[in-house]
Every structure is written in C-alpha cells, then in structure tokens.
Amino acid sequence: MTFWITGKGGMLGQDLCALAKQDFKIFESDREVDITNENSVMDYIHANKPDIIINCAAYTAVDNAETQTELNHKINAFGPEVLGKCAAKVGIGVVHISTDYVLSGKAPTPLKEDAPINPINAYGSAKAKGEYLLANSNPLHWIIRTAWLFGIKGKNFVNSMLNLMRTKEQISVVNDQFGNPTWTCDLAAAVLKIAENPKNPGIYNFTNEGIASWHEFAVEIQKQALEKKLLTKAIPVLPISSSEWKSAAKRPLWSALDKTKIKENFNVQVPLWQNSLSKYLALET
Ligand SMILES: NC(=O)c1ccc[n+]([C@@H]2O[C@H](COP(=O)([O-])OP(=O)(O)OC[C@H]3O[C@@H](n4cnc5c(N)ncnc54)[C@H](OP(=O)(O)O)[C@@H]3O)[C@@H](O)[C@H]2O)c1
C-alpha cells in the first residue's frame, strides 16, 4: 500500500508519517501541495499514484476561526471536498480527520457516529461541512472524529499546562467541559489500521479511552509530571466554569465519543488516556 499523507508538518501529521514509514511507502506533503487547489492535488496524485489519501491538513486555530471565516471554510470544508473529488477521479479513497467539535451533546452518554451534527463554533461548523462535502464527493471515505490531541511536535494542552505550572503560582482550568484526551501516536496507529485495510466506509470515532474535564486533565498532567520530575513543585489548579473563561469560540460542554464502531470494524486498540499521557510525558524526560 502507498499512502499520500497531507499535513505532514502538523502535530498529528508528524507522528503519523513517522509511524507509517516503518511499514508502508508514503508520500508526504504540507503547504507546498495546497489541498484546496484542485490542479495541485490532481497533479500530485498523477505523479505519485497513491492507493489512498490520508488528510491531516487542516486549519486548527479554533478561536481565530471565529473571525478568519473564509480561511477556516476554505481549508476545513472545501479542502476535504477537493481531495474527495480528485481521489474519486482515479478511484481511490480518502481517510480524513475530523473533530468532536462537530457535536455538542449531553452527559453522561458518549456520542456515537450517528449523533446529530451540532457544532457550536465556526471551526466545528466548517469541519462538519468538510465531512459532508467529502462524503458527497467520494463514496470511499473514512472520516475519523477525534478530540483533545496531544503530540510531541505540536502546541497542545499538555505542553501549555506544563509551561504554566513552571511559571505561575496557581492556575485556573475549566471544569465543566468534558471530552476524551487523545495521544497522536494512538490516533496514528488507528488511522493506519483503517488505511491498510480500507473497508466499510463511513464515519468512525477514535479517541483515547476515558472521559475527563480540562481541569481533571490538568490535575493528572501535574501529578504525572511531578512523578517524572518534569516539574519540581505542585501549584494549586483551581476549577472554574466555562462562563469564567473568556475565549472567542464556545466549546461543547460534552463531546465524549463512543469508540465501539471502530473497535468492531477495525480491531483498533484504545488505550486509557492516563496511560498514553504517561508514555507521552516519558518522551519529554
Ligand atoms: N489538535 C487537536 O486537538 C484536534 C482535535 C480534534 C481534531 N483535530 C483534527 O486533527 C487533524 C490534525 O490536527 P493537528 O492538530 O495535527 O493540526 P495542525 O498541527 O494544525 O496541522 C495541520 C497542518 O496542515 C497544514 N495545512 C494547513 N492548510 C493547508 C493547506 N491548504 N494545504 C496543505 N496543508 C495545509 C498546516 O500548515 P501550517 O502550519 O503552515 O498552517 C499544518 O502543517 C485536523 O484535521 C484537526 O481538525 C485536532
């Protein structure tokens, strides 16, 4: 199998390319092949003849998306459609990464793939449109919804917390938004399971197992980082509500995802987020 992985310079893209190279022939690209440019995408496909496209390219600045509406829409909605259309012309499929932010549910039930689409911010709306346009442009699509990513080569919540915990006397973290923290390496392994044996197209959820609030996530980060001596002292991590945290984009209060479908169809391993966080932090030591 030969894969074309887009977004190779991103947080997920870097870990996915590194893992994929161990077993597969891959072509990797970033901005130099603009996924919103049909000619560039078609030329790349003709030149490299991949068996499947894995799209990790995206616009991921959730707060900026509220004002950069055109760019957000172009990359997150139109981009997947261009990839889908071009891939369909040569009879290949697209594995595309989407987000829990296309949903906004209610506790305590994790959301399945057929939960009603309900984005509450501009990024989620554009990603939801991207899912729809891709699905309509190419029957061979695997849309993987994921959430709360942390990866060694990206700006993410774990690194932000560690930086704050090293420099502040105390921090406040939102305790009424719940989701699934997810390590990019676990997601990369799940993506490859689908790409190497693409069957049963459709939408699939993949995150790590276990649900947390951002506050619980931060408390666990501090606990593990102290154990691993990445931090020298504990600071108070104060719980606050979403209404006390000012941000441009609203976030869902509940977007935990049910992973039954991907487990049953692709026999994917879903490690607990605390265990994956431990492996991730071990890379930092
Ligand atoms: N991060 C999360 O917590 C999270 C949560 C849920 C879902 N996701 C989804 O997971 C996927 C990977 O996220 P990530 O955090 O790894 O993203 P990321 O670090 O922002 O990487 C995205 C990559 O795509 C590139 N890119 C942007 N526009 C492009 C275009 N028009 N053509 C080609 N490449 C382009 C970016 O280049 P530049 O750096 O130059 O912009 C960047 O290298 C995305 O689909 C995202 O929506 C992420």
The ligand as a MOL file (V3000), in Angstrom:
LIG
                    3D

  0  0  0     0  0            999 V3000
M  V30 BEGIN CTAB
M  V30 COUNTS 48 52 0 0 0
M  V30 BEGIN ATOM
M  V30 1 N -5.3960 19.4630 17.7140 0
M  V30 2 C -6.4970 18.9490 18.2700 0
M  V30 3 O -6.6850 18.9610 19.4950 0
M  V30 4 C -7.5470 18.3150 17.3920 0
M  V30 5 C -8.7430 17.8720 17.9890 0
M  V30 6 C -9.7120 17.2640 17.1720 0
M  V30 7 C -9.4860 17.0970 15.8190 0
M  V30 8 N -8.3170 17.5480 15.2600 0 CHG=1
M  V30 9 C -8.1170 17.3510 13.8200 0
M  V30 10 O -6.9650 16.5400 13.6590 0
M  V30 11 C -6.2860 16.8880 12.4490 0
M  V30 12 C -4.8220 17.1600 12.7540 0
M  V30 13 O -4.7440 18.2290 13.6990 0
M  V30 14 P -3.3350 18.8500 14.1350 0
M  V30 15 O -3.5440 19.4480 15.4760 0
M  V30 16 O -2.2530 17.8600 13.8850 0 CHG=-1
M  V30 17 O -3.2350 20.0510 13.0820 0
M  V30 18 P -2.0230 21.0700 12.8580 0
M  V30 19 O -0.9070 20.7890 13.8120 0
M  V30 20 O -2.6140 22.4400 12.8190 0
M  V30 21 O -1.5090 20.6680 11.4030 0
M  V30 22 C -2.2260 20.9490 10.2390 0
M  V30 23 C -1.2380 21.0020 9.0990 0
M  V30 24 O -1.9650 21.2780 7.8820 0
M  V30 25 C -1.2220 22.2650 7.1630 0
M  V30 26 N -2.1270 22.9890 6.2460 0
M  V30 27 C -2.9780 23.9990 6.5540 0
M  V30 28 N -3.6160 24.4100 5.4540 0
M  V30 29 C -3.1920 23.6470 4.4160 0
M  V30 30 C -3.4910 23.5930 3.0280 0
M  V30 31 N -4.3730 24.4230 2.4640 0
M  V30 32 N -2.8640 22.6730 2.2520 0
M  V30 33 C -1.9600 21.8270 2.8180 0
M  V30 34 N -1.6220 21.8270 4.1140 0
M  V30 35 C -2.2270 22.7280 4.9230 0
M  V30 36 C -0.6850 23.1610 8.2510 0
M  V30 37 O 0.3170 24.0210 7.7830 0
M  V30 38 P 0.5960 25.4150 8.5830 0
M  V30 39 O 1.1870 25.0150 9.8790 0
M  V30 40 O 1.5140 26.1360 7.6670 0
M  V30 41 O -0.7400 26.0780 8.7310 0
M  V30 42 C -0.1860 22.1170 9.2570 0
M  V30 43 O 1.0990 21.6330 8.9220 0
M  V30 44 C -7.0640 18.0810 11.8830 0
M  V30 45 O -7.9860 17.6190 10.9300 0
M  V30 46 C -7.8290 18.6320 13.0780 0
M  V30 47 O -9.0040 19.3040 12.6790 0
M  V30 48 C -7.3560 18.1530 16.0210 0
M  V30 END ATOM
M  V30 BEGIN BOND
M  V30 1 1 1 2
M  V30 2 2 2 3
M  V30 3 1 2 4
M  V30 4 1 4 5
M  V30 5 2 4 48
M  V30 6 2 5 6
M  V30 7 1 6 7
M  V30 8 2 7 8
M  V30 9 1 8 9
M  V30 10 1 8 48
M  V30 11 1 9 10
M  V30 12 1 9 46
M  V30 13 1 10 11
M  V30 14 1 11 12
M  V30 15 1 11 44
M  V30 16 1 12 13
M  V30 17 1 13 14
M  V30 18 2 14 15
M  V30 19 1 14 16
M  V30 20 1 14 17
M  V30 21 1 17 18
M  V30 22 2 18 19
M  V30 23 1 18 20
M  V30 24 1 18 21
M  V30 25 1 21 22
M  V30 26 1 22 23
M  V30 27 1 23 24
M  V30 28 1 23 42
M  V30 29 1 24 25
M  V30 30 1 25 26
M  V30 31 1 25 36
M  V30 32 1 26 27
M  V30 33 1 26 35
M  V30 34 2 27 28
M  V30 35 1 28 29
M  V30 36 1 29 30
M  V30 37 2 29 35
M  V30 38 1 30 31
M  V30 39 2 30 32
M  V30 40 1 32 33
M  V30 41 2 33 34
M  V30 42 1 34 35
M  V30 43 1 36 37
M  V30 44 1 36 42
M  V30 45 1 37 38
M  V30 46 2 38 39
M  V30 47 1 38 40
M  V30 48 1 38 41
M  V30 49 1 42 43
M  V30 50 1 44 45
M  V30 51 1 44 46
M  V30 52 1 46 47
M  V30 END BOND
M  V30 END CTAB
M  END
